[in-house]
Amino acid sequence: MPGKIVLGAQWGDEGKGKYIDIFASQADLVVRSQGGNNAGHTVVVGDESYKLQLIPSGILYPNCVNIIGPGVVVNPKSILGEMDGLNERGISTDKLYIDARAHCILPWHLELDALSEKARGGDDIGTTKKGIGPTYMDKSERIGVRMHDFVDPERFEAVMTEACERKNKVITGVYGGEPIDIKAVLEEYKVYADRLRSHVCDTSVLTYNAIKEGKEVLFEGAQGTLLDLDMGTYPYVTSSHPVSGGCCVGSGVGPTAIDEIVGICKSYTTRVGKGPFPTELFDETGDYIRNAGGEFGTVTGRPRRTGWFDAVIARYAVRVNGLTEMVINKIDPLCGLPKLKVCVAYDFKGERITEFPANFADLEHCTPIYEEFDGFTEDITKCKTFDELPVNVKNYIKELEKIIGCPVRLLGVGPGRDQVISIDK
């Protein structure tokens, strides 16, 4: 540090929460810069498990300042529920700040998300229906409600009423839905505005000053590289920018503030929702990895699609994020498999390609080309050093490092915060 970005190098759900928590324990300030409560981090501390959706992982450390940046979309009801849940468990949220420019997710966004997905029929994107996309649409159209409007007692009613009336025309006229009751929304959400007011400020100033003072600043990513609006597998992507550049834009600091960019990969690949997935497994091996790895969504509970490690994707993540190092997480679920496969290239209509295609529709016609490695049967969850690992595990990690072209610095051998091996170079 002072500026370290930690982000997902696959389709999200890489287990970033644990590593963000490890880095957050050393940070003075932790920034969430994009996305909304459609993403989640599970952090295990001792016997306690915390499922965080929007609040940064630094909240678990009393001296850490936690920032929700201008690039985030915030559901007032949801974040207050998350804050209350933490408070009930003895975790203070006094040092949680929300940028005044962050956009609000409001009831009409959730309704439009559900109606839009239903209207798509079999061509639905597979959103979490938490209103993320419609909120970012309003942001781009420059008609959204920002936090500074939401918590302003003099502007609250007028801004909310105008927004609701506009969206009711779409809900009823386009989708044939029932209009949102604005009076009920105003009554309910005024309480939320009153409670959040003291947490709203210009967080870019807090972040900039921390960096200028040489403090340790961690930028935590949500989702993953392949879900980026521009660089992901469009249209099966999120509505924001989980790549490293998005962290700067969404937090209000320049790229010179960043010293390290850490990507998180699993030792295999997963994704949720629809979209192409070249290494996806539909057999017993896929079920084995899913169950051994607990591959079910933190927020949604949805079973994740599973497949072998895709090095084409990993190399792409290294390139578009400028990764300085990689973390390979969850090697332990592969225990018991006789052979481990790594996709090193794709066969695209008879041609071997090693770069991830810019036309993501081409992925539907890509067949993985694998290299195969010997598996392992030893319990590695108690290993503390790289040397203690079975030779087949060490060989697998060393080969992954060569194939993806990025140094592997940490290796996850279990769900606990202490089940991480540092690989010295």
N, C-alpha and C positions, 0 to 999 in steps of 0.2 A: 504494500500500500504506500501512499495514502489512498489511491483510488484503485479498487479491485472490483471487476465485474465477474459475477458467477452466473452462468446461463446454461440452458439445456442445449445439447448438441444433436438431439434427435427430434422426435415428435412430442416432446414434453414427457412428464411423468418419469424422469430419469432418476428420481430420488434426490433432487437438488436440496430439499429441505435440510437433510442431515449436514451437508457440506456448508450450506449457507449458515447453519447454526454454529458449526465449528469456527468458521471465519468470523461470524458475528460476535463470538465470545471475545475476539481480539479487537473489535471495532468500536469506535466512538459514535458512529452514526451509520445507520443502515437505510438505504433508499430503495423503495419499490417504484419503478418508473413506467410500467405499462400494464395493460390488461385490467381485469376486474376480479370479482369473486367467482369467476368461472375456473380459476386455477386454485391449486392447493398445495401446501407443503405439510408433510407430516414430520414432526420433530420429536425424537425420543430422547428424553433426559432422565437417566436413572430408570425408575419404574413408571415415570409419567410420560404419556403420549399427548402431544398437542397437534391438533389439526387446524392449521392456519390457512385462511382463504385469501385475505387481503392485507392483513396486518403483517408488517415485516418481522422476520424471525428474531431480530434484535430485541423485540419486546420482552423476551425471556431474561434479559440482562438489565438490572435496575439502572445502571449508569449509562445505558445506550440510548441515544436519541433515534427515534424511528420516524421515517418520512414516507408519506404517500405523495408521489410527485405529480406534476401537472399533466403527465401523459396517461395517468390512471383514470378509469371511470369508477365512480364510487356509488354504491347502493347505500343510502343513509340508514335504512332499516337494517340491512345486513351487517354493516360495519358496527353499528351499535350493539347488535346481538353478539357479535364476536368480542367486542370490548367487554360486555357484561359477563360473558362466559369466562374470559380471562380474569376479570376482577373477582369473580366468585371463587376462583382457584388461587387467589392471593397474588395475581400478577397485575402490577400497576400499569395503567395506560396513560399516565400523566404526561409522559414524554413522547406521545404520539401526535404528529402534526400532519395535516392534510393541506395540500396546496390550494390556494384560492382559485386557481385556474382549472383544477380538476373538474370534469363533468359529472353530473349526477345521473345515476340510473333511477328512473322513476316508474311508477306502475304502468304507464302506457308503453314503456319500452319492453317490459316483460310480456305484455299482452301482444304487442306487435311481433315480438320474437316468436311466440308460440303460433300466432296466426300465419306468419310468413312461412314457417317450417311446414305447417299443415297444408298450405296452399301449394307447396312444392311437390307434395305427394312423394312418389318414389325417388324424386330427385333432390330430396332434402339434404342439407349439409351435415346434419347431425350435431347441431349446436346444443349447448347445455340449457338453452331457453332461459337464461338469466338476464336477458336484455342487453348484452354487451354490444352486439352488432348494431342494433337500432340506436344505441347511445352514441357510438362512434359515427354513425351516419348523420345524426343531428350535429355532431361536432364538425364534420366536414361541410355540412350544409350551412353552418354558422347560425344555427337556431337553437343550440343546446342550452341547458340550464347549468351554469357553473357554480361551484361551491360559494363563491363570493356573492352571487345572486341569492342562492338558497338560504344562506345564514343572515342575509340583510333583512331586518324586520320591516323596513320601509318598502322593499322591493319584492319580498317573498310572495305575497298573494298575487300581485299583478303578473309577475314572471311565470309563476306556476299555472295560473289560470289561462294565460295566453298559450302556453305550451300544450296544456291539456286540450283546449278547444281545437287547436290545430291538429293534434293527433287523433282526436275523436272523429274528425272528418275522414281520416284514413281508415280508422278501425271500422267505422260503420259503412262508409261509402265504397271502400275497396274490398274489404274482407267480410262485410255483413255481420260484424261482431256487435257486442253490446257496448255502449259508450261508458267511459270511465266517469264515476261520480266525483266531480271536482271538489264539491263541498266536503265529502268524506276524506278525500286525499289531503285537502288543506288542514283539516282538523287533526288528522293523524300525523302528517309530516311537519307541522309547525313544532310539535314536541321534539321531533328529531333535530330540526334546525336549531332549536334552543340548546339542546344538549351538545351539539357538535360545534357551536360557534367558537368556543374557546380553543378549539383544536385547529382552526383554520387560519393560515397565514401564508406568506410568500416563502415557501420552503426552499426555493432556489437560492435565496440569500443564506439560509442556514447551511445548505450544502456547500456553497461556494466558500463561505467563511471557514468551515471546517477544513476544507482542502487547503485553503490559504494558510491556515494555522498549523498545517502539517499533521492534522489528526487522521486517524484511520477511518476511511470511508468505504463502505461496502455497498455495491449496487447489486441487488438481487433480481434475477430474471424470473419471469413466470412463463409457462408454456415452453416452447422449444423452437429451435432454428427452423425446422421444417413446417412450423405453423405461422411463420412470419407472413404478413400480408403481401409483401413484395417478393420475398425470397423463398417462401414456402410452397407447398404443393397446392397451389391455387386451383379451384376455389375452396378446397377443403382445408381452410386455414382459419386463424383467429383474425380479429379486426385491428390488431395493433402490431408493434414491431419488437418481437422478442430477441432480435439480433443485437449485437453489441452497440451498433450505432443508435438503436432505439433507446438504449439506456441514457445516452447523452441528451438526446432530444427530449425524452420523457422526464428527465430530472432537471433540465435547465442548466447543464454545465457543458463545457467544451471538451473535445477528445483529449486535449493535453492534460486533463485531470486524471487520466487513466494510466496506470502503470502495468497492470496485469489483467488478462482476460482468460478466465478459467472455464472450460467447457466440461459438462457432465454427460457421460454416456453410461448406459448399462453395458454389461458384457454380452447382451443380446439386444434385440430391438423390440419395442412395443409401440402401438398407437391406439387411439380410441376414435370412434366415429368412422365415417366413410372416407374413401380416398385410396389411391394406389399404395401398395405395400409389397415390394418385390420379394422380400425374404419371408413373407408370412407363412407360418406353419399351420396346417389344418389337420394334423395328425396327433398321435399320442405324445410326441415330443413337445408340440406346442402346448398341449394341456398340462404336461409335466412342468414345463417352465412357468406357465401361468400360475399354477397352484403352488409350486415351490417358491416363486418370487412374490406371491401375494399380489398379483397384478389385477387389482380392482381399484377404480378411481377414488381418490381422496374425497372429492366433492360429490361425485355422482354415484359412486359404487358400481359403475359399469365395468364388466369384464374387459380387460384390454386385449387387443389382438397381439399375438406374440410371433416372433421370428428370430432367425439367426442374426448375429451382428452384421451390420451393413457398413463396410468400410468406405464405400462410395459416398454414403451420406456423411460419415464422420469426416472424410477429407473435405467435403463441401463445407461442413461446419467450421473446420479449421480455416478455410479460405475466406468465407464471407464474414466471419467474426474476428479474424486476426488473432486466433487463439494463441496464447503463449504457453499453455499447458492443458493437459487433459486429466480428468478423473475417470477411472473405470469403476463403476459402482456395481454392486450385486453380482459378484462372481460366484458367490456361494450357491445360488439356485441351480447352477449347472452341475453341481456335484451329483454323481451317479450316472451321467450320460457317457456312453462309451466313446463317442466321437463328438468333437466340437467343430462347427463349420463357421467360416467367415466369408462373406461375399466380398470379393476383391474387385469385381468388374461386372458389367451387365452384357448379356447378349441381346442386342437390339436389331431384330430382323436380320440375323446372320452376321452382324458386325459387333466386334468386341469394343465396348466403350468403358472408359474409366472415370469420366466426369459426369456429374449429376446433370441430367438434361434440363435445359431452360424451359422447354415445352413439357410441362409435367404430365400432359396427356400421354407422352411417349412412355411413361413408366408402366402403363398398362401393357405395353409390348416388350418390356424388359424382363429377361429371365436371368436370375442370379448365376454368376460363375463363382464357384466356391473353392476355397482351400480348406483342407481338413486337418484337424489336430487331434491328438490323443486326449481323451477325457480324464477325469480323476474321480476317485471314490472316497478320498480322505476328508474328514471333517476339518475345514479350514477356519471355522468361526472363532477359534481361540488363538489363531496365529497373530503375533504382534509385529513380526518383522517379515520382510520379503524373503529372507533366507530360510525362514521356517516353512514357507509354502512348499507343497509338493512340486516336483520338477516339472510336471505337465502344466501346472498353473503358471509357473514362472515362464515357461516357454511360450504359452499362449499370450501372456501379457507383453512379453518382449516382441513377439511377432506383430501383435496389434499396433504397438508403438511404431514399428518400422512401416507397416502398411498405411497407417493414417498420417504419418509424417509430422507427429507432434509428441513431445515428451509426456509420458504418463507419470504424474507425481504422486497421486493417491489412489488407493485401491480399497474398495468396500468389500468386507468379508462377512458382514452381518448387519442387521438393522440398527444396532446400538451406536451411539455417538462414539464409543470407544472401540468399535470394530472397524477401524480404518488403519490401513498400513501406509506409512510414508515411504516412498521409493526415492532414496538418495541417489544423486547422479555425481 
